[in-house]
Amino acid sequence: MKRIGGLALVFMLIGCSDRTPPEPVSQNIRPAKLMTVTSQVDGVRHQFTARLEALQSIDLSFEIGGPLHEMLVREGESIKTGSMIASLDPTEFQLAVQEAKVQLKLAVQDLTRKRQVLAENGIAKSAVEDAQSNYELQRVRLNKAKERLSDTRIYAPFGAYVSRRYFDTFVNVTPGAPIVKLHDLTQLQVIMNIPENLVATAGADEIFRAWVEFSFAPGRQFEMSYYENRGEAESLAQTYEVSFVMDKPEGLNLLPGMTASATIEMKKTNDASILLPSSSLVPTPDNKLAVWIFDPATQLVSRRVIESGAPTQAGVPVTGGLQTGEQIVVAGSSQLQEGMQVRPL
């Protein structure tokens, strides 16, 4: 038994002698994730949620009033240029035209008779002049009556999509009351709300490319071009409404009110071609922004103040203070101090 106990003790001592303690690690060396600064090759991309609107929308109405006799279009229907949309009861206006024709005929007869009498010196010249004025007046009244009769019908001024019909037949409508709403869908407006910092720092001439995508058309991109910018900010979000224009694509029934994902790619500029993740930025006591520069030779970090532009979804553009090829810390920046040694992850 003593022999067995002695062997066990020897094995235990041998096992303990093989456990070499690890090398001590300096507590001042911290791990950090690094990034090499590179120039932004592509333009800076901004993405927004957008909505579609027709480039041209109108409410058609009658210039005269009366009972609505015919309504020839339906909501959701596409109509061609010149198609008749609706008509009023023409009876009253037809009678007015007939009356004006009779009055004009009487004026012609009166003028002819007085001219003959004047030729025989049997009437004053002023009477003929009065008859001439009455003839011209009756001719104007006839033209006006014909115009009012033609106004009992309204036609499509362009190929349009009927989005709303305000009245049904037999309703007595007043002059100027909207009858239908029409949209010209040959081109569509893509409207989005853009933050004020982007509106203030970028212009339409800096747009490199712009397109929209729809959830119901995966994998397809539809090009668009800048159209206009509403000059007043939305009161709560402080965003500006900017619209682009796109042609209506074949095979898709795009309608006003649909939503889309819009992407705007701005041109690269020389003074803002570097983009950094926001995690790499650290504030300074004087309210500036800085990054930690890593020196590969010494593995030490030093803080450097940079100049930056407005943040984007792609990153924070740097306008000064950095050069391509330098290495910066992008994770763990808040734990670093000037001259601290770091271990790259």
C-alpha positions as CSV (number, residue, x, y, z in Angstrom):
1,M,0.0,0.0,0.0
2,K,2.9,2.4,0.8
3,R,4.4,1.7,-2.6
4,I,1.1,2.6,-4.4
5,G,0.8,5.8,-2.4
6,G,4.3,6.8,-3.3
7,L,3.7,6.3,-7.1
8,A,0.6,8.4,-6.9
9,L,2.5,11.2,-5.3
10,V,5.2,11.1,-8.0
11,F,2.6,11.4,-10.8
12,M,0.9,14.3,-9.1
13,L,4.3,16.2,-8.9
14,I,5.0,15.5,-12.5
15,G,1.6,16.8,-13.6
16,C,2.1,20.0,-11.6
17,S,5.5,20.6,-13.2
18,D,3.9,20.6,-16.8
19,R,1.5,23.5,-16.1
20,T,3.5,26.5,-17.3
21,P,1.9,29.8,-16.3
22,P,0.9,32.2,-19.2
23,E,2.9,35.3,-20.0
24,P,1.5,38.3,-18.2
25,V,-0.3,40.8,-20.4
26,S,0.0,44.5,-19.8
27,Q,-3.3,46.0,-18.6
28,N,-2.6,49.1,-20.7
29,I,-2.9,47.2,-24.0
30,R,-6.5,47.3,-25.2
31,P,-8.0,45.4,-28.2
32,A,-9.5,47.7,-30.9
33,K,-11.1,47.2,-34.3
34,L,-9.2,49.2,-37.0
35,M,-10.2,50.5,-40.4
36,T,-8.0,51.7,-43.2
37,V,-9.2,55.1,-44.6
38,T,-10.1,54.9,-48.2
39,S,-11.5,57.3,-50.7
40,Q,-15.2,56.8,-51.6
41,V,-15.2,55.5,-55.1
42,D,-19.0,55.6,-55.7
43,G,-21.3,58.5,-55.0
44,V,-22.9,58.9,-51.6
45,R,-26.3,57.2,-51.5
46,H,-29.3,58.5,-49.7
47,Q,-32.5,56.4,-49.4
48,F,-36.0,57.7,-48.7
49,T,-39.6,56.5,-48.6
50,A,-41.5,58.2,-51.4
51,R,-45.0,58.4,-52.8
52,L,-46.3,58.7,-56.3
53,E,-48.4,61.5,-57.7
54,A,-49.5,62.3,-61.2
55,L,-47.4,65.0,-62.9
56,Q,-50.6,66.7,-63.9
57,S,-54.0,66.4,-62.2
58,I,-57.1,68.5,-62.8
59,D,-60.7,68.7,-61.7
60,L,-63.0,69.1,-64.8
61,S,-66.1,71.2,-64.4
62,F,-68.9,72.8,-66.5
63,E,-68.7,76.6,-67.1
64,I,-72.5,76.6,-67.0
65,G,-75.1,75.0,-64.7
66,G,-77.9,72.6,-65.2
67,P,-79.1,69.0,-64.7
68,L,-76.4,66.4,-65.3
69,H,-77.7,64.4,-68.3
70,E,-74.9,61.9,-69.0
71,M,-71.9,60.6,-67.1
72,L,-69.8,58.5,-69.5
73,V,-66.8,57.5,-67.4
74,R,-66.2,55.4,-64.4
75,E,-63.7,55.6,-61.6
76,G,-60.5,53.7,-62.3
77,E,-61.0,53.9,-66.1
78,S,-58.4,55.2,-68.6
79,I,-59.7,57.4,-71.4
80,K,-58.2,58.9,-74.6
81,T,-57.7,62.5,-75.5
82,G,-61.0,64.1,-76.7
83,S,-63.3,61.5,-75.1
84,M,-66.6,62.9,-74.0
85,I,-66.8,62.7,-70.2
86,A,-70.2,64.2,-69.3
87,S,-73.1,66.4,-70.6
88,L,-75.8,68.6,-69.2
89,D,-79.4,68.6,-70.4
90,P,-79.2,70.7,-73.6
91,T,-82.9,71.5,-74.0
92,E,-82.7,75.0,-72.6
93,F,-79.6,75.9,-74.5
94,Q,-80.9,74.5,-77.8
95,L,-84.0,76.8,-77.4
96,A,-81.7,79.7,-76.7
97,V,-79.9,79.0,-80.0
98,Q,-83.1,78.8,-81.9
99,E,-84.3,82.1,-80.4
100,A,-81.1,83.8,-81.3
101,K,-81.3,82.6,-84.9
102,V,-84.8,84.0,-85.2
103,Q,-83.7,87.4,-83.7
104,L,-80.8,87.5,-86.1
105,K,-83.0,86.7,-89.0
106,L,-85.4,89.6,-88.1
107,A,-82.4,91.9,-87.7
108,V,-81.2,91.0,-91.2
109,Q,-84.6,91.7,-92.7
110,D,-84.9,95.0,-90.9
111,L,-81.5,96.1,-92.0
112,T,-82.1,95.1,-95.6
113,R,-85.5,97.0,-95.7
114,K,-84.1,100.2,-94.2
115,R,-81.1,100.2,-96.6
116,Q,-83.6,100.0,-99.5
117,V,-85.6,102.9,-98.1
118,L,-82.4,104.9,-97.5
119,A,-81.5,104.5,-101.1
120,E,-84.8,106.2,-102.0
121,N,-84.1,109.0,-99.5
122,G,-87.1,107.9,-97.5
123,I,-85.4,107.4,-94.1
124,A,-82.7,109.0,-92.1
125,K,-79.2,107.5,-92.2
126,S,-79.2,107.1,-88.4
127,A,-82.1,104.6,-88.6
128,V,-80.0,102.4,-90.9
129,E,-77.0,102.7,-88.5
130,D,-79.3,101.6,-85.6
131,A,-80.5,98.6,-87.7
132,Q,-76.8,97.7,-88.4
133,S,-75.9,97.8,-84.7
134,N,-78.9,95.6,-83.8
135,Y,-77.8,93.1,-86.5
136,E,-74.3,92.9,-85.1
137,L,-75.7,92.5,-81.6
138,Q,-78.0,89.6,-82.6
139,R,-75.1,87.9,-84.3
140,V,-73.0,88.1,-81.1
141,R,-76.0,86.7,-79.1
142,L,-76.3,83.8,-81.5
143,N,-72.6,83.0,-81.2
144,K,-72.8,83.2,-77.4
145,A,-75.9,80.9,-77.4
146,K,-74.0,78.4,-79.6
147,E,-71.0,78.5,-77.2
148,R,-73.2,77.9,-74.2
149,L,-74.7,74.9,-76.0
150,S,-71.3,73.5,-76.7
151,D,-70.4,74.0,-73.0
152,T,-73.0,71.4,-72.1
153,R,-70.4,68.8,-72.9
154,I,-66.9,68.3,-71.4
155,Y,-64.2,66.3,-73.1
156,A,-60.8,64.9,-71.9
157,P,-58.0,67.4,-72.6
158,F,-55.4,64.6,-72.5
159,G,-55.2,60.8,-72.2
160,A,-56.1,60.4,-68.6
161,Y,-56.9,58.1,-65.7
162,V,-60.2,58.8,-63.9
163,S,-59.6,58.7,-60.2
164,R,-62.8,60.2,-58.9
165,R,-66.4,60.9,-60.1
166,Y,-68.1,63.5,-58.0
167,F,-71.7,63.3,-59.3
168,D,-74.1,60.9,-60.8
169,T,-76.7,61.7,-63.5
170,F,-79.8,63.9,-62.9
171,V,-78.1,66.0,-60.3
172,N,-78.4,69.7,-60.8
173,V,-74.8,71.0,-60.9
174,T,-73.6,74.6,-60.5
175,P,-71.0,76.3,-62.7
176,G,-67.5,75.4,-61.7
177,A,-68.4,72.5,-59.5
178,P,-65.9,69.6,-60.0
179,I,-67.4,66.7,-62.0
180,V,-64.4,64.3,-62.3
181,K,-60.7,64.2,-61.3
182,L,-58.3,63.3,-64.0
183,H,-54.6,62.3,-63.8
184,D,-52.1,62.3,-66.6
185,L,-50.1,59.2,-65.9
186,T,-47.7,59.3,-68.8
187,Q,-45.2,60.8,-66.3
188,L,-45.3,60.4,-62.5
189,Q,-43.9,62.5,-59.7
190,V,-41.9,60.7,-57.0
191,I,-42.2,62.9,-53.9
192,M,-40.1,62.4,-50.7
193,N,-39.2,64.4,-47.6
194,I,-35.5,65.3,-47.4
195,P,-33.9,66.6,-44.2
196,E,-32.8,70.2,-44.1
197,N,-29.1,69.4,-43.7
198,L,-29.0,67.6,-47.0
199,V,-31.0,70.4,-48.8
200,A,-28.6,73.0,-47.4
201,T,-25.4,71.2,-48.4
202,A,-26.3,69.5,-51.7
203,G,-27.8,70.8,-54.9
204,A,-29.7,69.3,-57.8
205,D,-26.5,69.5,-60.0
206,E,-24.7,67.2,-57.6
207,I,-27.1,64.3,-58.3
208,F,-25.2,61.5,-60.1
209,R,-28.1,59.1,-60.4
210,A,-31.6,58.6,-58.9
211,W,-34.0,55.7,-59.1
212,V,-37.0,54.1,-57.4
213,E,-37.8,50.5,-56.5
214,F,-41.2,48.9,-55.7
215,S,-41.9,46.0,-53.5
216,F,-44.1,44.4,-56.1
217,A,-41.4,44.6,-58.8
218,P,-38.3,43.1,-57.1
219,G,-35.0,43.5,-58.8
220,R,-36.2,46.4,-61.0
221,Q,-34.9,49.9,-60.8
222,F,-36.7,52.8,-62.5
223,E,-34.7,55.9,-63.3
224,M,-36.0,59.4,-62.3
225,S,-34.8,63.0,-62.7
226,Y,-35.1,66.0,-60.5
227,Y,-38.2,68.1,-60.9
228,E,-38.7,70.7,-58.2
229,N,-38.3,71.5,-54.5
230,R,-40.9,73.0,-52.3
231,G,-39.3,76.0,-50.6
232,E,-41.1,75.7,-47.2
233,A,-40.2,73.2,-44.5
234,E,-42.6,70.8,-42.9
235,S,-43.3,72.4,-39.5
236,L,-42.7,69.4,-37.2
237,A,-40.1,67.2,-38.9
238,Q,-38.2,70.2,-40.5
239,T,-38.0,68.3,-43.8
240,Y,-38.4,69.7,-47.4
241,E,-40.7,68.1,-50.0
242,V,-38.6,67.3,-53.1
243,S,-40.1,65.7,-56.2
244,F,-38.5,63.8,-59.1
245,V,-40.1,62.7,-62.4
246,M,-40.2,59.2,-63.9
247,D,-41.8,57.8,-67.1
248,K,-44.6,55.3,-66.5
249,P,-43.1,51.9,-67.1
250,E,-44.6,49.3,-69.3
251,G,-46.3,46.4,-67.6
252,L,-46.9,48.1,-64.3
253,N,-50.1,49.9,-63.3
254,L,-48.6,52.6,-61.2
255,L,-51.2,54.9,-59.6
256,P,-51.1,58.0,-57.4
257,G,-50.7,57.3,-53.7
258,M,-48.4,54.2,-54.1
259,T,-45.3,54.1,-52.1
260,A,-41.7,53.4,-53.3
261,S,-38.2,53.2,-52.1
262,A,-36.2,56.1,-53.6
263,T,-32.4,56.2,-53.8
264,I,-30.4,59.3,-54.7
265,E,-26.7,59.0,-55.4
266,M,-24.8,62.2,-55.1
267,K,-21.6,62.9,-57.0
268,K,-18.3,62.4,-55.2
269,T,-16.5,65.6,-54.3
270,N,-12.8,66.0,-53.6
271,D,-13.3,67.4,-50.1
272,A,-15.8,64.9,-48.9
273,S,-14.7,61.6,-50.5
274,I,-14.0,59.8,-47.2
275,L,-16.9,58.2,-45.3
276,L,-16.4,57.0,-41.7
277,P,-18.8,55.0,-39.5
278,S,-20.2,57.1,-36.6
279,S,-18.7,54.6,-34.1
280,S,-15.2,55.9,-35.0
281,L,-16.0,59.5,-33.9
282,V,-15.3,60.8,-30.4
283,P,-16.2,64.2,-29.0
284,T,-13.5,66.6,-27.8
285,P,-13.9,69.0,-24.8
286,D,-14.4,71.9,-27.2
287,N,-17.3,70.2,-28.9
288,K,-15.4,69.1,-32.0
289,L,-15.1,65.6,-33.5
290,A,-12.0,63.5,-33.5
291,V,-10.8,60.0,-34.4
292,W,-8.1,57.8,-32.9
293,I,-5.2,57.3,-35.4
294,F,-3.3,54.0,-35.1
295,D,0.5,53.9,-35.7
296,P,1.4,50.4,-37.0
297,A,5.1,50.9,-36.1
298,T,4.6,51.7,-32.4
299,Q,1.0,50.3,-32.1
300,L,0.1,53.5,-30.2
301,V,-3.0,55.7,-30.8
302,S,-3.3,59.5,-31.0
303,R,-6.4,61.6,-31.2
304,R,-6.8,63.9,-34.2
305,V,-9.6,66.5,-34.7
306,I,-11.3,66.2,-38.1
307,E,-13.8,68.3,-40.1
308,S,-17.0,66.5,-41.1
309,G,-20.1,67.2,-43.1
310,A,-23.7,66.2,-42.6
311,P,-24.2,62.6,-41.6
312,T,-25.7,60.2,-44.2
313,Q,-27.0,56.7,-44.1
314,A,-23.7,55.6,-45.8
315,G,-21.6,57.3,-43.1
316,V,-20.2,60.6,-42.0
317,P,-18.3,62.5,-44.8
318,V,-14.9,63.8,-43.8
319,T,-13.9,67.1,-45.3
320,G,-10.5,67.5,-43.6
321,G,-8.0,66.1,-41.2
322,L,-7.6,62.6,-42.6
323,Q,-5.6,61.0,-45.5
324,T,-6.3,57.8,-47.3
325,G,-4.2,54.9,-46.2
326,E,-4.2,55.9,-42.5
327,Q,-5.7,53.5,-39.9
328,I,-8.3,54.6,-37.4
329,V,-10.1,52.9,-34.5
330,V,-13.7,52.1,-35.3
331,A,-14.7,50.1,-32.2
332,G,-13.6,50.7,-28.6
333,S,-12.8,54.3,-29.1
334,S,-14.4,55.4,-25.8
335,Q,-11.9,53.4,-23.8
336,L,-8.8,54.8,-25.3
337,Q,-6.4,57.5,-24.1
338,E,-3.7,59.5,-25.8
339,G,-0.6,57.4,-26.4
340,M,-2.2,54.1,-25.4
341,Q,-1.0,50.9,-27.0
342,V,-3.7,48.8,-28.7
343,R,-3.9,45.4,-30.1
344,P,-5.7,45.2,-33.5
345,L,-8.6,42.8,-33.6
